[in-house]
């Protein structure tokens, strides 16, 4: 079993009403020095790694899930990373198309 | 300016209907070997670091924001980490109470 994390964030150029609402709330609570807040989703997916299959293969499958189901590539960027698998290795692929500030 | 990330996830013992819905959708799409899916929120907060203030002080402030506004400590765990600040250092504090599986 390996736990793969998919972080999905709105693209920088996309308006983020949720993030703006949080930033407004922080200001009303007297928190200073917050320039911006962006809010996205985080998925932690536990996937089985069958005999003979590799963590990288399963990570690539999660990458496809992220691109097709978990994120809307038109308005969102996603980032796939493996929390340390059984062998303690971490892996990561980056689904941004280079527009991430 | 430093970008601090706050990841907020439902506590392991709490029912996660959103995660279950995603797991069901993956199964219907024919994706196999997904044991579980948990869905949470990810905040990316840009905070100014005034002259004489330290990144750690600002991170501690974001930690307080996380505990009071961004997460509901009764049903959620949170994790605060700094995306590499200007000096390339990363920091991290962990708002879990040790029950994270």
N, CA and C atoms of all chains as a GROMACS GRO file, in nm:
protein
  606
    1UNK      N    1   0.087  -0.121   0.000
    1UNK     CA    2   0.000   0.000   0.000
    1UNK      C    3   0.088   0.123   0.000
    2UNK      N    4   0.053   0.221  -0.078
    2UNK     CA    5   0.127   0.347  -0.077
    2UNK      C    6   0.027   0.462  -0.078
    3UNK      N    7   0.062   0.570  -0.008
    3UNK     CA    8  -0.031   0.684  -0.003
    3UNK      C    9   0.019   0.793  -0.096
    4UNK      N   10  -0.065   0.827  -0.192
    4UNK     CA   11  -0.030   0.928  -0.293
    4UNK      C   12  -0.113   1.054  -0.264
    5UNK      N   13  -0.046   1.168  -0.265
    5UNK     CA   14  -0.115   1.295  -0.239
    5UNK      C   15  -0.132   1.372  -0.370
    6UNK      N   16  -0.252   1.422  -0.393
    6UNK     CA   17  -0.278   1.507  -0.510
    6UNK      C   18  -0.323   1.644  -0.457
    7UNK      N   19  -0.244   1.744  -0.483
    7UNK     CA   20  -0.280   1.881  -0.444
    7UNK      C   21  -0.334   1.953  -0.568
    8UNK      N   22  -0.454   2.006  -0.557
    8UNK     CA   23  -0.518   2.074  -0.669
    8UNK      C   24  -0.541   2.220  -0.630
    9UNK      N   25  -0.481   2.312  -0.705
    9UNK     CA   26  -0.493   2.455  -0.674
    9UNK      C   27  -0.545   2.530  -0.796
   10UNK      N   28  -0.621   2.639  -0.775
   10UNK     CA   29  -0.663   2.720  -0.890
   10UNK      C   30  -0.540   2.780  -0.959
   11UNK      N   31  -0.543   2.787  -1.091
   11UNK     CA   32  -0.430   2.849  -1.161
   11UNK      C   33  -0.416   2.994  -1.113
   12UNK      N   34  -0.292   3.045  -1.110
   12UNK     CA   35  -0.269   3.180  -1.055
   12UNK      C   36  -0.355   3.287  -1.123
   13UNK      N   37  -0.380   3.270  -1.253
   13UNK     CA   38  -0.452   3.376  -1.323
   13UNK      C   39  -0.604   3.366  -1.304
   14UNK      N   40  -0.650   3.261  -1.236
   14UNK     CA   41  -0.794   3.240  -1.218
   14UNK      C   42  -0.840   3.307  -1.087
   15UNK      N   43  -0.954   3.376  -1.091
   15UNK     CA   44  -1.010   3.437  -0.970
   15UNK      C   45  -1.040   3.328  -0.867
   16UNK      N   46  -1.006   3.355  -0.739
   16UNK     CA   47  -1.025   3.252  -0.636
   16UNK      C   48  -1.114   3.310  -0.526
   17UNK      N   49  -1.248   3.306  -0.543
   17UNK     CA   50  -1.338   3.368  -0.446
   17UNK      C   51  -1.323   3.310  -0.305
   18UNK      N   52  -1.299   3.177  -0.295
   18UNK     CA   53  -1.283   3.118  -0.162
   18UNK      C   54  -1.162   3.178  -0.091
   19UNK      N   55  -1.051   3.185  -0.166
   19UNK     CA   56  -0.929   3.241  -0.107
   19UNK      C   57  -0.950   3.385  -0.064
   20UNK      N   58  -1.022   3.460  -0.148
   20UNK     CA   59  -1.049   3.601  -0.114
   20UNK      C   60  -1.134   3.610   0.013
   21UNK      N   61  -1.230   3.519   0.026
   21UNK     CA   62  -1.317   3.521   0.146
   21UNK      C   63  -1.234   3.494   0.271
   22UNK      N   64  -1.140   3.400   0.262
   22UNK     CA   65  -1.056   3.369   0.378
   22UNK      C   66  -0.967   3.489   0.411
   23UNK      N   67  -0.911   3.551   0.306
   23UNK     CA   68  -0.824   3.667   0.329
   23UNK      C   69  -0.904   3.779   0.397
   24UNK      N   70  -1.028   3.800   0.353
   24UNK     CA   71  -1.112   3.902   0.415
   24UNK      C   72  -1.140   3.871   0.561
   25UNK      N   73  -1.166   3.743   0.590
   25UNK     CA   74  -1.195   3.703   0.729
   25UNK      C   75  -1.071   3.726   0.817
   26UNK      N   76  -0.955   3.692   0.764
   26UNK     CA   77  -0.831   3.712   0.842
   26UNK      C   78  -0.813   3.860   0.874
   27UNK      N   79  -0.839   3.945   0.773
   27UNK     CA   80  -0.823   4.090   0.796
   27UNK      C   81  -0.922   4.136   0.903
   28UNK      N   82  -1.045   4.090   0.896
   28UNK     CA   83  -1.146   4.132   0.997
   28UNK      C   84  -1.106   4.083   1.136
   29UNK      N   85  -1.031   3.973   1.142
   29UNK     CA   86  -0.988   3.922   1.273
   29UNK      C   87  -0.862   3.993   1.322
   30UNK      N   88  -0.818   4.093   1.240
   30UNK     CA   89  -0.703   4.172   1.284
   30UNK      C   90  -0.569   4.112   1.248
   31UNK      N   91  -0.569   4.009   1.164
   31UNK     CA   92  -0.441   3.949   1.122
   31UNK      C   93  -0.380   4.041   1.016
   32UNK      N   94  -0.256   4.081   1.035
   32UNK     CA   95  -0.194   4.173   0.940
   32UNK      C   96  -0.090   4.102   0.855
   33UNK      N   97  -0.054   4.166   0.745
   33UNK     CA   98   0.058   4.118   0.664
   33UNK      C   99   0.026   4.000   0.576
   34UNK      N  100  -0.105   3.970   0.557
   34UNK     CA  101  -0.140   3.859   0.467
   34UNK      C  102  -0.164   3.918   0.328
   35UNK      N  103  -0.075   3.888   0.234
   35UNK     CA  104  -0.085   3.948   0.100
   35UNK      C  105  -0.193   3.877   0.018
   36UNK      N  106  -0.198   3.744   0.027
   36UNK     CA  107  -0.301   3.673  -0.052
   36UNK      C  108  -0.323   3.534   0.008
   37UNK      N  109  -0.442   3.480  -0.021
   37UNK     CA  110  -0.475   3.344   0.022
   37UNK      C  111  -0.535   3.272  -0.098
   38UNK      N  112  -0.486   3.153  -0.128
   38UNK     CA  113  -0.548   3.072  -0.233
   38UNK      C  114  -0.591   2.940  -0.169
   39UNK      N  115  -0.714   2.897  -0.204
   39UNK     CA  116  -0.764   2.773  -0.144
   39UNK      C  117  -0.786   2.669  -0.252
   40UNK      N  118  -0.738   2.547  -0.223
   40UNK     CA  119  -0.758   2.438  -0.319
   40UNK      C  120  -0.795   2.312  -0.245
   41UNK      N  121  -0.779   2.197  -0.312
   41UNK     CA  122  -0.818   2.069  -0.253
   41UNK      C  123  -0.694   1.980  -0.238
   42UNK      N  124  -0.701   1.893  -0.136
   42UNK     CA  125  -0.593   1.796  -0.116
   42UNK      C  126  -0.658   1.659  -0.105
   43UNK      N  127  -0.607   1.565  -0.188
   43UNK     CA  128  -0.657   1.427  -0.185
   43UNK      C  129  -0.544   1.337  -0.136
   44UNK      N  130  -0.576   1.250  -0.041
   44UNK     CA  131  -0.480   1.148   0.000
   44UNK      C  132  -0.540   1.014  -0.042
   45UNK      N  133  -0.473   0.948  -0.135
   45UNK     CA  134  -0.527   0.827  -0.197
   45UNK      C  135  -0.437   0.710  -0.161
   46UNK      N  136  -0.496   0.608  -0.098
   46UNK     CA  137  -0.418   0.487  -0.066
   46UNK      C  138  -0.440   0.389  -0.181
   47UNK      N  139  -0.331   0.352  -0.246
   47UNK     CA  140  -0.342   0.257  -0.357
   47UNK      C  141  -0.260   0.132  -0.326
   48UNK      N  142  -0.315   0.019  -0.367
   48UNK     CA  143  -0.243  -0.107  -0.349
   48UNK      C  144  -0.136  -0.118  -0.458
   49UNK      N  145  -0.022  -0.173  -0.421
   49UNK     CA  146   0.083  -0.197  -0.520
   49UNK      C  147   0.096  -0.348  -0.532
   50UNK      N  148   0.037  -0.402  -0.642
   50UNK     CA  149   0.036  -0.548  -0.658
   50UNK      C  150   0.178  -0.600  -0.678
   51UNK      N  151   0.193  -0.732  -0.651
   51UNK     CA  152   0.321  -0.801  -0.676
   51UNK      C  153   0.369  -0.769  -0.819
   52UNK      N  154   0.490  -0.728  -0.836
   52UNK     CA  155   0.544  -0.705  -0.971
   52UNK      C  156   0.514  -0.566  -1.024
   53UNK      N  157   0.419  -0.496  -0.962
   53UNK     CA  158   0.392  -0.359  -1.008
   53UNK      C  159   0.487  -0.266  -0.932
   54UNK      N  160   0.511  -0.147  -0.984
   54UNK     CA  161   0.603  -0.055  -0.914
   54UNK      C  162   0.525   0.065  -0.863
   55UNK      N  163   0.582   0.133  -0.763
   55UNK     CA  164   0.518   0.252  -0.708
   55UNK      C  165   0.506   0.358  -0.818
   56UNK      N  166   0.608   0.364  -0.904
   56UNK     CA  167   0.604   0.466  -1.010
   56UNK      C  168   0.488   0.441  -1.106
   57UNK      N  169   0.461   0.313  -1.136
   57UNK     CA  170   0.347   0.282  -1.224
   57UNK      C  171   0.217   0.328  -1.158
   58UNK      N  172   0.205   0.297  -1.028
   58UNK     CA  173   0.080   0.335  -0.960
   58UNK      C  174   0.068   0.487  -0.950
   59UNK      N  175   0.184   0.552  -0.931
   59UNK     CA  176   0.182   0.700  -0.923
   59UNK      C  177   0.138   0.758  -1.057
   60UNK      N  178   0.184   0.696  -1.165
   60UNK     CA  179   0.144   0.743  -1.299
   60UNK      C  180  -0.008   0.726  -1.317
   61UNK      N  181  -0.062   0.619  -1.260
   61UNK     CA  182  -0.208   0.598  -1.269
   61UNK      C  183  -0.283   0.707  -1.192
   62UNK      N  184  -0.228   0.741  -1.075
   62UNK     CA  185  -0.292   0.848  -0.995
   62UNK      C  186  -0.281   0.980  -1.070
   63UNK      N  187  -0.170   0.998  -1.141
   63UNK     CA  188  -0.151   1.118  -1.224
   63UNK      C  189  -0.264   1.127  -1.327
   64UNK      N  190  -0.299   1.015  -1.388
   64UNK     CA  191  -0.408   1.016  -1.487
   64UNK      C  192  -0.542   1.046  -1.419
   65UNK      N  193  -0.563   0.990  -1.297
   65UNK     CA  194  -0.685   1.021  -1.222
   65UNK      C  195  -0.692   1.171  -1.196
   66UNK      N  196  -0.577   1.228  -1.157
   66UNK     CA  197  -0.575   1.371  -1.123
   66UNK      C  198  -0.613   1.454  -1.246
   67UNK      N  199  -0.556   1.418  -1.360
   67UNK     CA  200  -0.578   1.497  -1.483
   67UNK      C  201  -0.721   1.484  -1.534
   68UNK      N  202  -0.786   1.371  -1.504
   68UNK     CA  203  -0.918   1.350  -1.565
   68UNK      C  204  -1.033   1.369  -1.468
   69UNK      N  205  -1.010   1.334  -1.337
   69UNK     CA  206  -1.125   1.338  -1.244
   69UNK      C  207  -1.106   1.442  -1.132
   70UNK      N  208  -0.985   1.446  -1.077
   70UNK     CA  209  -0.968   1.526  -0.954
   70UNK      C  210  -0.946   1.674  -0.983
   71UNK      N  211  -0.888   1.704  -1.098
   71UNK     CA  212  -0.862   1.846  -1.129
   71UNK      C  213  -0.928   1.883  -1.262
   72UNK      N  214  -0.962   2.010  -1.278
   72UNK     CA  215  -1.011   2.061  -1.406
   72UNK      C  216  -0.893   2.135  -1.470
   73UNK      N  217  -0.825   2.069  -1.564
   73UNK     CA  218  -0.700   2.127  -1.618
   73UNK      C  219  -0.717   2.267  -1.679
   74UNK      N  220  -0.841   2.307  -1.708
   74UNK     CA  221  -0.861   2.441  -1.767
   74UNK      C  222  -0.837   2.549  -1.662
   75UNK      N  223  -0.880   2.524  -1.539
   75UNK     CA  224  -0.870   2.630  -1.436
   75UNK      C  225  -0.785   2.589  -1.316
   76UNK      N  226  -0.739   2.464  -1.316
   76UNK     CA  227  -0.663   2.419  -1.199
   76UNK      C  228  -0.530   2.356  -1.238
   77UNK      N  229  -0.432   2.369  -1.148
   77UNK     CA  230  -0.306   2.296  -1.160
   77UNK      C  231  -0.310   2.184  -1.056
   78UNK      N  232  -0.238   2.074  -1.081
   78UNK     CA  233  -0.233   1.969  -0.978
   78UNK      C  234  -0.088   1.924  -0.961
   79UNK      N  235  -0.062   1.866  -0.846
   79UNK     CA  236   0.073   1.820  -0.814
   79UNK      C  237   0.057   1.686  -0.743
   80UNK      N  238   0.126   1.584  -0.794
   80UNK     CA  239   0.114   1.449  -0.739
   80UNK      C  240   0.242   1.415  -0.666
   81UNK      N  241   0.230   1.366  -0.543
   81UNK     CA  242   0.352   1.326  -0.470
   81UNK      C  243   0.318   1.207  -0.382
   82UNK      N  244   0.418   1.124  -0.357
   82UNK     CA  245   0.397   1.005  -0.276
   82UNK      C  246   0.449   1.032  -0.137
   83UNK      N  247   0.362   1.012  -0.037
   83UNK     CA  248   0.413   1.017   0.100
   83UNK      C  249   0.503   0.895   0.108
   84UNK      N  250   0.612   0.899   0.183
   84UNK     CA  251   0.713   0.794   0.181
   84UNK      C  252   0.647   0.657   0.171
   85UNK      N  253   0.687   0.582   0.066
   85UNK     CA  254   0.630   0.447   0.051
   85UNK      C  255   0.704   0.352   0.145
   86UNK      N  256   0.675   0.225   0.138
   86UNK     CA  257   0.728   0.128   0.236
   86UNK      C  258   0.881   0.139   0.242
   87UNK      N  259   0.944   0.171   0.126
   87UNK     CA  260   1.092   0.173   0.125
   87UNK      C  261   1.144   0.312   0.163
   88UNK      N  262   1.048   0.401   0.207
   88UNK     CA  263   1.094   0.532   0.254
   88UNK      C  264   1.127   0.629   0.142
   89UNK      N  265   1.096   0.587   0.014
   89UNK     CA  266   1.130   0.679  -0.096
   89UNK      C  267   1.012   0.773  -0.122
   90UNK      N  268   1.040   0.895  -0.163
   90UNK     CA  269   0.932   0.986  -0.205
   90UNK      C  270   0.949   1.012  -0.354
   91UNK      N  271   0.840   1.028  -0.421
   91UNK     CA  272   0.844   1.052  -0.566
   91UNK      C  273   0.756   1.173  -0.592
   92UNK      N  274   0.765   1.234  -0.703
   92UNK     CA  275   0.674   1.347  -0.728
   92UNK      C  276   0.668   1.377  -0.875
   93UNK      N  277   0.550   1.409  -0.923
   93UNK     CA  278   0.540   1.459  -1.061
   93UNK      C  279   0.458   1.585  -1.053
   94UNK      N  280   0.471   1.668  -1.149
   94UNK     CA  281   0.416   1.801  -1.135
   94UNK      C  282   0.323   1.828  -1.253
   95UNK      N  283   0.195   1.847  -1.226
   95UNK     CA  284   0.099   1.858  -1.336
   95UNK      C  285   0.078   2.001  -1.378
   96UNK      N  286   0.167   2.091  -1.329
   96UNK     CA  287   0.144   2.230  -1.370
   96UNK      C  288   0.194   2.245  -1.514
   97UNK      N  289   0.140   2.343  -1.580
   97UNK     CA  290   0.191   2.361  -1.718
   97UNK      C  291   0.283   2.483  -1.720
   98UNK      N  292   0.352   2.503  -1.607
   98UNK     CA  293   0.455   2.606  -1.605
   98UNK      C  294   0.401   2.743  -1.575
   99UNK      N  295   0.267   2.754  -1.553
   99UNK     CA  296   0.215   2.890  -1.528
   99UNK      C  297   0.208   2.919  -1.378
  100UNK      N  298   0.252   2.826  -1.296
  100UNK     CA  299   0.239   2.845  -1.150
  100UNK      C  300   0.339   2.952  -1.108
  101UNK      N  301   0.287   3.058  -1.042
  101UNK     CA  302   0.377   3.171  -1.004
  101UNK      C  303   0.480   3.121  -0.904
  102UNK      N  304   0.848   3.841   0.144
  102UNK     CA  305   0.724   3.762   0.127
  102UNK      C  306   0.758   3.614   0.136
  103UNK      N  307   0.677   3.540   0.205
  103UNK     CA  308   0.698   3.395   0.213
  103UNK      C  309   0.563   3.327   0.194
  104UNK      N  310   0.566   3.212   0.126
  104UNK     CA  311   0.439   3.141   0.103
  104UNK      C  312   0.430   3.023   0.199
  105UNK      N  313   0.326   3.027   0.282
  105UNK     CA  314   0.304   2.922   0.383
  105UNK      C  315   0.186   2.837   0.338
  106UNK      N  316   0.203   2.705   0.346
  106UNK     CA  317   0.097   2.612   0.306
  106UNK      C  318   0.033   2.552   0.430
  107UNK      N  319  -0.099   2.552   0.433
  107UNK     CA  320  -0.172   2.485   0.542
  107UNK      C  321  -0.257   2.374   0.479
  108UNK      N  322  -0.226   2.252   0.514
  108UNK     CA  323  -0.305   2.138   0.465
  108UNK      C  324  -0.399   2.094   0.576
  109UNK      N  325  -0.527   2.090   0.547
  109UNK     CA  326  -0.630   2.054   0.646
  109UNK      C  327  -0.699   1.927   0.599
  110UNK      N  328  -0.689   1.820   0.680
  110UNK     CA  329  -0.750   1.693   0.642
  110UNK      C  330  -0.844   1.646   0.753
  111UNK      N  331  -0.951   1.574   0.717
  111UNK     CA  332  -1.037   1.517   0.821
  111UNK      C  333  -0.958   1.418   0.905
  112UNK      N  334  -0.983   1.414   1.036
  112UNK     CA  335  -0.915   1.317   1.122
  112UNK      C  336  -0.948   1.177   1.072
  113UNK      N  337  -0.853   1.083   1.085
  113UNK     CA  338  -0.873   0.948   1.032
  113UNK      C  339  -1.002   0.882   1.083
  114UNK      N  340  -1.039   0.912   1.208
  114UNK     CA  341  -1.157   0.842   1.264
  114UNK      C  342  -1.289   0.909   1.222
  115UNK      N  343  -1.279   1.022   1.149
  115UNK     CA  344  -1.400   1.094   1.110
  115UNK      C  345  -1.448   1.045   0.972
  116UNK      N  346  -1.577   1.023   0.954
  116UNK     CA  347  -1.633   0.983   0.825
  116UNK      C  348  -1.604   1.093   0.722
  117UNK      N  349  -1.562   1.052   0.601
  117UNK     CA  350  -1.524   1.150   0.498
  117UNK      C  351  -1.610   1.127   0.374
  118UNK      N  352  -1.736   1.180   0.372
  118UNK     CA  353  -1.826   1.154   0.259
  118UNK      C  354  -1.768   1.198   0.124
  119UNK      N  355  -1.695   1.311   0.123
  119UNK     CA  356  -1.638   1.357  -0.005
  119UNK      C  357  -1.538   1.254  -0.057
  120UNK      N  358  -1.452   1.208   0.032
  120UNK     CA  359  -1.353   1.109  -0.008
  120UNK      C  360  -1.419   0.982  -0.059
  121UNK      N  361  -1.525   0.942   0.011
  121UNK     CA  362  -1.596   0.819  -0.031
  121UNK      C  363  -1.658   0.839  -0.170
  122UNK      N  364  -1.710   0.960  -0.195
  122UNK     CA  365  -1.771   0.986  -0.326
  122UNK      C  366  -1.666   0.977  -0.436
  123UNK      N  367  -1.547   1.029  -0.411
  123UNK     CA  368  -1.440   1.023  -0.512
  123UNK      C  369  -1.399   0.878  -0.534
  124UNK      N  370  -1.386   0.802  -0.423
  124UNK     CA  371  -1.348   0.660  -0.436
  124UNK      C  372  -1.451   0.585  -0.520
  125UNK      N  373  -1.579   0.615  -0.497
  125UNK     CA  374  -1.686   0.549  -0.574
  125UNK      C  375  -1.676   0.585  -0.721
  126UNK      N  376  -1.648   0.712  -0.750
  126UNK     CA  377  -1.638   0.755  -0.890
  126UNK      C  378  -1.520   0.685  -0.958
  127UNK      N  379  -1.408   0.674  -0.887
  127UNK     CA  380  -1.291   0.606  -0.945
  127UNK      C  381  -1.326   0.461  -0.978
  128UNK      N  382  -1.397   0.395  -0.887
  128UNK     CA  383  -1.432   0.255  -0.911
  128UNK      C  384  -1.523   0.246  -1.034
  129UNK      N  385  -1.619   0.335  -1.044
  129UNK     CA  386  -1.712   0.330  -1.160
  129UNK      C  387  -1.636   0.356  -1.290
  130UNK      N  388  -1.526   0.432  -1.281
  130UNK     CA  389  -1.447   0.459  -1.402
  130UNK      C  390  -1.351   0.344  -1.433
  131UNK      N  391  -1.359   0.239  -1.348
  131UNK     CA  392  -1.278   0.120  -1.378
  131UNK      C  393  -1.139   0.126  -1.318
  132UNK      N  394  -1.114   0.224  -1.231
  132UNK     CA  395  -0.980   0.232  -1.169
  132UNK      C  396  -0.976   0.130  -1.056
  133UNK      N  397  -0.875   0.044  -1.058
  133UNK     CA  398  -0.868  -0.062  -0.957
  133UNK      C  399  -0.758  -0.033  -0.855
  134UNK      N  400  -0.767  -0.103  -0.741
  134UNK     CA  401  -0.660  -0.099  -0.642
  134UNK      C  402  -0.657   0.027  -0.557
  135UNK      N  403  -0.769   0.104  -0.558
  135UNK     CA  404  -0.774   0.223  -0.472
  135UNK      C  405  -0.839   0.182  -0.340
  136UNK      N  406  -0.759   0.180  -0.232
  136UNK     CA  407  -0.812   0.132  -0.103
  136UNK      C  408  -0.897   0.240  -0.037
  137UNK      N  409  -0.850   0.365  -0.042
  137UNK     CA  410  -0.930   0.471   0.022
  137UNK      C  411  -0.890   0.607  -0.038
  138UNK      N  412  -0.983   0.702  -0.027
  138UNK     CA  413  -0.955   0.840  -0.070
  138UNK      C  414  -1.002   0.931   0.042
  139UNK      N  415  -0.918   1.025   0.081
  139UNK     CA  416  -0.961   1.126   0.179
  139UNK      C  417  -0.941   1.263   0.114
  140UNK      N  418  -1.041   1.350   0.130
  140UNK     CA  419  -1.033   1.482   0.066
  140UNK      C  420  -1.031   1.590   0.174
  141UNK      N  421  -0.936   1.685   0.157
  141UNK     CA  422  -0.927   1.796   0.251
  141UNK      C  423  -0.905   1.925   0.176
  142UNK      N  424  -0.857   2.026   0.248
  142UNK     CA  425  -0.835   2.158   0.188
  142UNK      C  426  -0.687   2.193   0.194
  143UNK      N  427  -0.647   2.273   0.097
  143UNK     CA  428  -0.508   2.322   0.096
  143UNK      C  429  -0.514   2.474   0.080
  144UNK      N  430  -0.445   2.544   0.173
  144UNK     CA  431  -0.439   2.691   0.166
  144UNK      C  432  -0.295   2.731   0.137
  145UNK      N  433  -0.277   2.821   0.042
  145UNK     CA  434  -0.144   2.879   0.018
  145UNK      C  435  -0.155   3.027   0.055
  146UNK      N  436  -0.084   3.065   0.159
  146UNK     CA  437  -0.098   3.200   0.215
  146UNK      C  438   0.033   3.274   0.197
  147UNK      N  439   0.027   3.390   0.129
  147UNK     CA  440   0.147   3.471   0.113
  147UNK      C  441   0.148   3.574   0.227
  148UNK      N  442   0.251   3.568   0.308
  148UNK     CA  443   0.260   3.663   0.420
  148UNK      C  444   0.386   3.747   0.406
  149UNK      N  445   0.371   3.875   0.441
  149UNK     CA  446   0.486   3.964   0.438
  149UNK      C  447   0.572   3.938   0.562
  150UNK      N  448   0.702   3.946   0.544
  150UNK     CA  449   0.792   3.930   0.659
  150UNK      C  450   0.860   4.067   0.677
  151UNK      N  451   0.808   4.142   0.778
  151UNK     CA  452   0.859   4.277   0.798
  151UNK      C  453   1.005   4.273   0.841
  152UNK      N  454   1.071   4.390   0.823
  152UNK     CA  455   1.210   4.406   0.867
  152UNK      C  456   1.220   4.365   1.015
  153UNK      N  457   1.316   4.279   1.048
  153UNK     CA  458   1.336   4.243   1.189
  153UNK      C  459   1.248   4.128   1.233
  154UNK      N  460   1.144   4.095   1.155
  154UNK     CA  461   1.060   3.978   1.192
  154UNK      C  462   1.124   3.855   1.130
  155UNK      N  463   1.094   3.737   1.183
  155UNK     CA  464   1.154   3.616   1.126
  155UNK      C  465   1.045   3.532   1.060
  156UNK      N  466   1.089   3.445   0.968
  156UNK     CA  467   0.994   3.355   0.900
  156UNK      C  468   0.926   3.265   1.003
  157UNK      N  469   1.004   3.224   1.104
  157UNK     CA  470   0.945   3.135   1.206
  157UNK      C  471   0.833   3.205   1.282
  158UNK      N  472   0.852   3.334   1.312
  158UNK     CA  473   0.746   3.408   1.382
  158UNK      C  474   0.620   3.413   1.296
  159UNK      N  475   0.640   3.442   1.166
  159UNK     CA  476   0.523   3.452   1.077
  159UNK      C  477   0.457   3.315   1.062
  160UNK      N  478   0.540   3.209   1.058
  160UNK     CA  479   0.484   3.073   1.046
  160UNK      C  480   0.401   3.041   1.170
  161UNK      N  481   0.450   3.084   1.286
  161UNK     CA  482   0.375   3.060   1.411
  161UNK      C  483   0.240   3.132   1.405
  162UNK      N  484   0.239   3.251   1.346
  162UNK     CA  485   0.111   3.325   1.331
  162UNK      C  486   0.016   3.249   1.241
  163UNK      N  487   0.070   3.194   1.132
  163UNK     CA  488  -0.016   3.116   1.040
  163UNK      C  489  -0.067   2.991   1.112
  164UNK      N  490   0.017   2.936   1.199
  164UNK     CA  491  -0.024   2.820   1.279
  164UNK      C  492  -0.147   2.856   1.363
  165UNK      N  493  -0.145   2.976   1.420
  165UNK     CA  494  -0.262   3.019   1.502
  165UNK      C  495  -0.385   3.038   1.412
  166UNK      N  496  -0.363   3.096   1.291
  166UNK     CA  497  -0.474   3.110   1.197
  166UNK      C  498  -0.533   2.972   1.167
  167UNK      N  499  -0.444   2.876   1.143
  167UNK     CA  500  -0.490   2.741   1.106
  167UNK      C  501  -0.576   2.683   1.219
  168UNK      N  502  -0.527   2.698   1.343
  168UNK     CA  503  -0.596   2.637   1.458
  168UNK      C  504  -0.730   2.705   1.486
  169UNK      N  505  -0.741   2.832   1.450
  169UNK     CA  506  -0.864   2.904   1.490
  169UNK      C  507  -0.961   2.925   1.374
  170UNK      N  508  -0.907   2.946   1.251
  170UNK     CA  509  -0.999   2.982   1.140
  170UNK      C  510  -1.004   2.877   1.031
  171UNK      N  511  -0.885   2.824   0.993
  171UNK     CA  512  -0.881   2.740   0.873
  171UNK      C  513  -0.920   2.595   0.901
  172UNK      N  514  -0.896   2.549   1.024
  172UNK     CA  515  -0.930   2.409   1.055
  172UNK      C  516  -1.024   2.404   1.174
  173UNK      N  517  -1.105   2.299   1.179
  173UNK     CA  518  -1.189   2.274   1.298
  173UNK      C  519  -1.119   2.163   1.376
  174UNK      N  520  -1.046   2.201   1.482
  174UNK     CA  521  -0.962   2.102   1.553
  174UNK      C  522  -1.040   1.982   1.606
  175UNK      N  523  -1.173   1.991   1.614
  175UNK     CA  524  -1.251   1.877   1.666
  175UNK      C  525  -1.252   1.764   1.562
  176UNK      N  526  -1.263   1.798   1.434
  176UNK     CA  527  -1.278   1.695   1.331
  176UNK      C  528  -1.165   1.697   1.227
  177UNK      N  529  -1.076   1.796   1.238
  177UNK     CA  530  -0.972   1.806   1.134
  177UNK      C  531  -0.833   1.816   1.195
  178UNK      N  532  -0.734   1.763   1.123
  178UNK     CA  533  -0.593   1.784   1.155
  178UNK      C  534  -0.540   1.886   1.055
  179UNK      N  535  -0.438   1.961   1.094
  179UNK     CA  536  -0.377   2.053   0.997
  179UNK      C  537  -0.225   2.041   1.005
  180UNK      N  538  -0.161   2.082   0.897
  180UNK     CA  539  -0.015   2.073   0.888
  180UNK      C  540   0.031   2.201   0.819
  181UNK      N  541   0.125   2.271   0.885
  181UNK     CA  542   0.173   2.400   0.832
  181UNK      C  543   0.314   2.380   0.780
  182UNK      N  544   0.338   2.426   0.658
  182UNK     CA  545   0.477   2.415   0.607
  182UNK      C  546   0.504   2.536   0.518
  183UNK      N  547   0.631   2.574   0.512
  183UNK     CA  548   0.669   2.690   0.432
  183UNK      C  549   0.727   2.641   0.301
  184UNK      N  550   0.670   2.688   0.190
  184UNK     CA  551   0.736   2.661   0.064
  184UNK      C  552   0.866   2.739   0.073
  185UNK      N  553   0.977   2.688   0.018
  185UNK     CA  554   1.109   2.746   0.039
  185UNK      C  555   1.100   2.899   0.042
  186UNK      N  556   1.145   2.957   0.156
  186UNK     CA  557   1.141   3.103   0.165
  186UNK      C  558   1.259   3.160   0.085
  187UNK      N  559   1.280   3.287   0.092
  187UNK     CA  560   1.381   3.354   0.008
  187UNK      C  561   1.518   3.286   0.024
  188UNK      N  562   1.546   3.234   0.147
  188UNK     CA  563   1.679   3.176   0.171
  188UNK      C  564   1.681   3.027   0.137
  189UNK      N  565   1.567   2.978   0.076
  189UNK     CA  566   1.567   2.837   0.033
  189UNK      C  567   1.543   2.740   0.148
  190UNK      N  568   1.511   2.795   0.269
  190UNK     CA  569   1.490   2.702   0.381
  190UNK      C  570   1.342   2.660   0.385
  191UNK      N  571   1.314   2.538   0.425
  191UNK     CA  572   1.174   2.498   0.447
  191UNK      C  573   1.157   2.473   0.596
  192UNK      N  574   1.042   2.501   0.645
  192UNK     CA  575   1.012   2.482   0.788
  192UNK      C  576   0.883   2.403   0.792
  193UNK      N  577   0.850   2.346   0.904
  193UNK     CA  578   0.722   2.275   0.910
  193UNK      C  579   0.682   2.253   1.053
  194UNK      N  580   0.555   2.271   1.082
  194UNK     CA  581   0.504   2.233   1.216
  194UNK      C  582   0.382   2.147   1.190
  195UNK      N  583   0.352   2.068   1.286
  195UNK     CA  584   0.253   1.964   1.260
  195UNK      C  585   0.138   1.980   1.360
  196UNK      N  586   0.020   2.008   1.311
  196UNK     CA  587  -0.091   2.037   1.402
  196UNK      C  588  -0.170   1.912   1.435
  197UNK      N  589  -0.112   1.793   1.400
  197UNK     CA  590  -0.189   1.673   1.434
  197UNK      C  591  -0.170   1.644   1.582
  198UNK      N  592  -0.263   1.570   1.637
  198UNK     CA  593  -0.245   1.536   1.780
  198UNK      C  594  -0.204   1.390   1.791
  199UNK      N  595  -0.128   1.345   1.690
  199UNK     CA  596  -0.070   1.211   1.700
  199UNK      C  597  -0.164   1.101   1.657
  200UNK      N  598  -0.287   1.140   1.614
  200UNK     CA  599  -0.380   1.032   1.576
  200UNK      C  600  -0.376   1.007   1.426
  201UNK      N  601  -0.288   1.076   1.353
  201UNK     CA  602  -0.285   1.060   1.207
  201UNK      C  603  -0.231   0.921   1.176
  202UNK      N  604  -0.305   0.844   1.099
  202UNK     CA  605  -0.265   0.703   1.071
  202UNK      C  606  -0.138   0.699   0.987
   0.00000   0.00000   0.00000
